[in-house]
């Protein structure tokens, strides 16, 4: 929850994220305003829910977060790497660095980047990204893709306002620019 004694939910989420990549669901009585959702995701939460939420929905979202927490076997061990003077990504080792400095990605950010890299040069629609990264139950939540792409760009792009790696195809989706195109 966001409102807690001594340390609020934002601080707690940041502290947990500093030491672990375990899945985090923020469940709060705060109204689900976009700024709160963005702040929660910025802190490292994998999901942000506002009360009231039904028990079955909460359990389903918990299952979805747990599924997403592990890299799918279809992505594991494929040896996908990317490296240039600015960005280095090793999917197998789950390592990302920018200018030689290790960058910590949340499990969802990593899955999203891995999927885009697996399909480098090919546009993935919003729905394809939602289904493969979040699961079919999120198929209509297009804001998730937009928010997480924004987060990824903040972490890996030299200039997030002029992306070099994760490119938007307006009204369609996103793609990871192939190394030969850079």
C-alpha positions in Angstrom: 0.0 0.0 0.0 1.1 3.6 -0.5 0.0 4.8 2.9 2.0 3.0 5.6 3.6 4.2 8.9 7.2 5.2 8.9 8.0 4.4 5.3 5.4 4.8 2.5 4.8 2.4 -0.3 6.9 4.3 -2.8 9.9 4.1 -0.5 9.3 0.4 0.3 9.0 -0.4 -3.4 12.3 1.4 -4.1 14.1 -0.4 -1.3 12.8 -3.8 -2.3 13.8 -3.1 -5.9 17.3 -2.1 -4.9 17.9 -5.6 -3.5 15.6 -7.9 -5.5 13.8 -8.4 -8.8 10.9 -10.2 -7.1 7.4 -9.3 -8.4 5.8 -6.4 -6.7 2.1 -5.5 -6.8 1.1 -2.2 -5.4 -2.4 -2.4 -4.0 -3.6 0.9 -2.7 -6.7 2.8 -1.6 -5.5 5.8 -3.5 -7.6 6.7 -6.6 -6.1 5.1 -9.7 -4.8 8.3 -11.2 -2.3 8.0 -14.1 0.4 9.9 -12.1 0.1 7.4 -9.2 0.3 4.4 -11.6 3.3 5.9 -13.3 5.0 6.7 -10.0 4.3 3.1 -8.8 5.8 1.6 -12.0 8.7 4.1 -11.8 9.4 2.8 -8.3 9.7 -0.7 -9.7 6.3 -2.2 -9.2 5.2 -4.8 -11.8 1.5 -4.0 -11.3 -0.5 -1.2 -9.7 -4.1 -1.8 -8.5 -6.5 0.5 -6.7 -9.0 -0.7 -4.2 -11.6 -1.9 -4.4 -10.5 -4.9 -6.4 -12.3 -8.2 -6.4 -10.6 -11.2 -4.9 -10.7 -13.3 -8.1 -9.2 -10.4 -10.1 -6.5 -9.9 -7.5 -5.6 -13.6 -7.5 -5.6 -13.6 -11.4 -3.3 -10.6 -11.5 -1.0 -12.3 -8.9 -0.8 -15.3 -11.1 -0.1 -13.1 -14.2 2.7 -11.3 -12.4 4.2 -14.6 -11.3 4.1 -15.9 -14.8 5.8 -12.8 -16.1 8.5 -12.9 -13.4 10.3 -15.8 -15.1 11.8 -15.4 -18.6 9.9 -17.8 -20.9 11.8 -20.9 -22.0 11.4 -19.7 -25.5 13.6 -16.7 -24.7 16.1 -18.4 -22.4 19.3 -19.7 -23.7 18.9 -18.2 -27.2 22.1 -16.2 -27.0 20.6 -13.0 -28.1 23.0 -10.2 -27.6 23.4 -6.6 -28.8 26.3 -4.3 -28.4 27.4 -0.9 -29.7 29.3 2.0 -28.2 26.4 3.0 -26.0 24.2 -0.1 -25.2 25.1 -3.7 -24.4 22.4 -6.3 -23.9 22.9 -10.0 -23.1 19.6 -11.8 -22.9 21.0 -15.1 -21.7 22.9 -13.4 -18.8 20.1 -11.0 -18.2 22.5 -8.1 -18.3 22.0 -4.6 -19.7 24.6 -1.8 -19.6 24.6 1.7 -20.9 28.0 3.4 -21.3 29.6 0.5 -19.5 27.4 0.9 -16.4 25.0 -1.9 -15.4 21.3 -0.9 -15.7 18.7 -2.6 -13.6 15.5 -3.5 -15.5 12.4 -4.7 -13.8 11.3 -8.3 -14.9 8.6 -6.8 -17.1 11.0 -4.3 -18.7 13.5 -7.1 -19.3 10.8 -9.4 -20.9 9.7 -6.5 -23.1 13.2 -5.7 -24.3 14.0 -9.4 -24.8 10.9 -9.8 -27.0 11.7 -6.7 -29.0 15.3 -7.9 -29.5 14.1 -11.4 -30.5 12.1 -9.8 -33.3 14.6 -7.0 -34.2 13.5 -5.1 -37.3 10.0 -6.5 -37.1 7.1 -4.4 -35.8 5.2 -6.0 -32.9 1.7 -4.7 -32.4 0.5 -3.4 -29.1 -1.7 -6.5 -28.7 1.2 -8.9 -29.5 3.4 -7.2 -26.9 0.6 -7.3 -24.3 -0.2 -10.9 -24.9 3.5 -12.1 -24.9 4.7 -10.0 -22.0 1.7 -9.4 -19.8 -0.6 -12.2 -20.8 -3.9 -12.4 -22.7 -5.9 -10.9 -19.8 -4.1 -7.6 -20.4 -4.9 -7.6 -24.2 -6.9 -4.3 -24.0 -4.6 -2.4 -21.6 -2.6 -0.5 -24.2 -1.4 2.0 -21.6 0.9 -0.8 -20.1 2.9 -1.0 -23.3 3.2 2.8 -23.6 4.3 3.2 -20.0 6.8 0.4 -20.1 8.3 1.5 -23.4 8.7 5.0 -21.9 10.5 3.4 -18.9 12.8 1.3 -21.1 13.7 4.3 -23.2 14.5 6.3 -20.1 16.9 3.6 -19.1 18.6 2.5 -22.4 18.2 5.3 -25.0 20.9 8.1 -25.3 18.0 10.5 -25.9 14.7 9.0 -24.9 12.8 11.8 -26.9 14.6 10.7 -30.1 14.8 6.9 -29.7 17.6 5.1 -31.4 16.8 1.5 -30.4 13.1 1.1 -29.6 11.2 2.7 -32.4 7.5 3.5 -32.5 5.4 2.7 -35.5 2.5 5.1 -34.9 -0.8 3.4 -34.4 0.7 -0.1 -34.8 3.4 -0.9 -32.3 7.1 -0.9 -31.7 10.3 -2.6 -32.9 13.9 -2.9 -31.9 16.1 -1.4 -34.6 18.5 -3.9 -36.1 22.2 -3.3 -35.5 22.8 -3.0 -39.2 20.3 -0.1 -39.3 22.0 2.0 -36.6 
